[in-house]
Amino acid sequence: MEKEGLDVLVLHLTEDIVYGSGYWPFQGSSYLMLFLDAEPALVCHAHEEPYPETGWVKDVKYFPGETPESFPSEEAVRKKLIETAEERKVAKGTMGFEGSMEFVSTSFLRHKVQVSGIPSQKFLETTFPDFTLRDASAMIYKLRSVKTQKEIEQMKLVNRIADSGMETFRSELSAGKTEFELAAEVERAVTLNGFRNKKTDRVVAFAFVMSGPRSVEAYKYYDVHTTKKIRRGEPVLLELNVCVDGYWADLSHTYGIGLSKNHRKLIEDVRQANDVGVKAAGAGARAAEVNNIAYDHLKAAGYQKYFRHRLGHGIGCIVHELPALHVASDDMLETGMVFSIEPGIYVPGFGGIRMEDNVLATESGGFRLSHYSKELT
């Protein structure tokens, strides 16, 4: 904040509340106020009490929740924010805010997420008329891309829990079972494993299963499961997103029952590309070069026309963030960055093959945080 000339930084998006306070909001109506020369404060909906106090911000303020006589108003939130600034004796200066965020992470109540936009900017302008607002999005993106040791431990935890879903996918895969049944079993396993872990407060899982010819479309955003029954001899791809207390794991793999030698070779070639990418993904490496190293391995095997996406992306308080492991990326990998390594090939009429791990950049190379079995049955 000092470097950027900010006296106050006001955060509203779910992922930034998680990053700045350690609290994963239920609804997304919270505000985090960070001061250059004073203690931070978290302003939350009263119905979320006492969960906001599980984070590391000591000063948690609540605006009123709905009652039979009244419901929360913008003025109630405004009053708490002004009160907080007055307590810190900060009446003017430069205020950073999330002015250009577009993709946002889900709150715990996935059906409703509040985001930062023009109304949010106008709200801050009228609440703090003596402050100059400045878009702090670039600073926030950069900060979030390099994890603290505490965040790294959280990323290890969410991956351990997500691994249980991948293992369930592998063990429960059977011919005749529908895609949605298998997806439900994976989500159930993740939820049970997560809540049995005493370090976990809240867990959500999103599993998407695509089999046979449908797996060729798994690189698109509509990778969803259907009532299709899984058959012997066809690839079955799982995309698994898991969130534990606000931090995400993003894994995928392809298995199958009674796969042909050709299918098994495809999977093995993609596995090798994954290994090559992980090994190259150490601190100091160019993200574009890591992308090229992994895909060059697949080019040498003759799969170039079947590429559909980059090698990977950053992950943390949101599923996709910096760095971008893409041929056109200018990002450099730094110690503490966590990202996916997910080479994939998608062969029409044959199937889609993707193998995705979450990886930590270290001085000695990439370190896998995900440890599910990649052995074919």
Buried (B, 14 or more C-beta within 10 A) or exposed (E): BEEEEBBBBBBBBBBBBBBBBBBBBBBBBBBBBBBBEBEBBBBBBBBBEEBBBBBEBEBBBBBBBEEEEEEBEEEBBBBBBEEBBEEBEBEEBBBBBBBEBEEBBBBBEEEEBBBBEEEBBEBBBEBBEEBEBBBBBEBBBEBBBBBEEEBBEBBBBBBBBBBBBBBBBBEEBEEEBBBBBBBBBBBBBBBBBBEEBEEBBBBBBBBBBBBBBBBBBBBEEEBBBEEBEBBEEBBBBBBBBBBBBBBBBBBBBBBBBEBEEEBEEBBBBBBBBBBBBBBBBBBEBBBBBBBBBBBEBBBEBEBEEBBBBBBBBBBBBBBBBBBBBBBEBEBBBBEBBBBBBBBBBBBEEBBBBBBBBBBBBBEEBBBBBBEBEBEBE
